Amino acid sequence: MKQGSDWWVYMLRCADGSLYTGVTTDVLRRWNEHNDGPRGARYTRARRPVALVLCVEVPDRARAGRLEARLKALPRARKERLIRAVTAGASRPVANGAGNCLTADTSKQETLT
């Protein structure tokens, strides 16, 4: 599979504590757009900085969209439990296809080795 062709569903925690869910092919690029660029979602532009708290790789855009819709429909308490469960079980930071990653708890860019 060519690099960058996989899709990711991600969840951000905004500065006000709210959660934002989206889809992308490049988690690092999209996180940077949400924090710094004019291409970040209108919702997150007013709630910066944002921290990446969850991302899940999915094989195609259609499945990414369905998962995004399911996550958005969850009550906040279920989203928080999901975030805790995923980040507690992760032995490595969450990675995008390019090998860059963001740690789930700090959103600091790191490079996988």
N, C-alpha and C positions, 0 to 999 in steps of 0.2 A: 504494500500500500504506500502511495507516495506521501512524503512528509507534508504535514499541514492539511491533509484531506480529512482527518478525523474531526469530529465536532465535540465540543465541550459544553456542558451545562454548568454554570457557576453561580455561586451565591456570594453576595457582598454584604458586609455589615457597614452601614453608613455611620457617620459621626454622631448622628442623633439616636443611634441604636436600632434603627429600622433595618430591614433586610430587603435586598434587591436581588432578583433572579434573572439571568439572561443566558444567551447561547452565543458561541463564537467558535472560530477555528484556531484562535491564538489567544490563550488566556492572558499572557503577559501583556500583549499589545492592548487588549481590551481593558485590562485593569489600569494600564497607564492612561488610556483615553478617559476612563471614568474619573481618574484623579487629576489629570492635567490638561487634557485636550478639550476642544469644543465639540468633539464627536461623542463624548460621554452622554449617557441618557440624561434627559432633562431632570428626571427624578434625582439622580445622583449628583448632578452639578450643584444643586442647592444643599447637598448633605456631605460635602467633602471634609476630610479625607475618607476614603472607603478602604476596607480591609477584606481580602479574599478569605472566606471561611469554609468554602466547599467548592469542589469542582469534580465533575464526573465525565469521563470520556465515553462517547457514544459513537456508533459506526456511521451514522448519516444524519442529515439535517431533519428529516421527518421524525426520527426517534428523538432527536434533541428537542424538537418543538413539543412533542408529546410529554416528555419528561419535564420540561420547563413548565408546562401547563399544570401538570400534577403537583409539582413542588409549590407553585404559586397558590394552588387551591388548599394547601395544608394550613391548618391553624398554626399560629406562631409557636405555640408550645411544642407541637410536633416537629416543626422546623428546627427549633433549638435542640430537641432530643436527637434529631438526625445529625446535626452538626457535631454535637458532643460525641456521638457514637462513631462517626467517621473519623474525626480528628484524634480521638483516643486510641483508635486502632491503627493509625497511620504510623509506620516506622520511618517513613521518609516524607519530605515535603511533597505537596501536590505539584505535578509536572505537566507542562504542555508538550506538544509533539516536537518542538524545537530543542528540547533539553533544558529550557529555562524553567524555573519554578518559583513559586511563592510559598512561603511557609504559611500554614493555615492560621497560626496564631499571631503573626507579626506583619505579614504581607511584605516582608523584605525580600528583594530579589536575591536569589542564590543560583548557582550553577551546579547541576548534578554532575557527579564524577563517576 
